[in-house]
Amino acid sequence: MKFDSYIPGNTKTAFSLAETLITLMIIGVIAVITIPNLITKYQKKFGQQNFNKVTT
């Protein structure tokens, strides 16, 4: 007896490797664009707060 996981009418059962790699590439590009900007904003915000604590 053979057990198949075939579902009639469903020819696509999973994401292909290409689709997965393209998705990861897009996420990587977005991360490369946004993370340095977030780090700069964080440093400016907390750097100014620390400067104000030292000078008062």
C-alpha positions, -999 to +999 in steps of 0.1 A: +000+000+000+014+034-010+007+065+010+010+097-010+007+133+003-007+144-031-037+167-029-058+167-060-059+201-077-029+213-058+002+213-079+023+236-058+029+223-023+059+244-011+081+274-019+109+269-043+145+276-034+146+306-057+115+322-040+131+317-006+164+332-016+148+362-033+127+368-001+158+366+021+177+389-003+150+415-001+149+413+037+187+417+037+187+448+015+161+464+037+181+456+068+213+471+053+194+503+045+176+507+078+200+494+106+228+521+102+201+548+102+186+534+134+221+531+151+229+568+142+196+580+157+201+559+188+237+573+193+225+609+187+196+605+212+215+589+240+248+608+233+230+641+238+213+628+270+247+617+284+262+650+275+235+669+293+240+648+324+277+655+324+274+693+320+247+698+346 
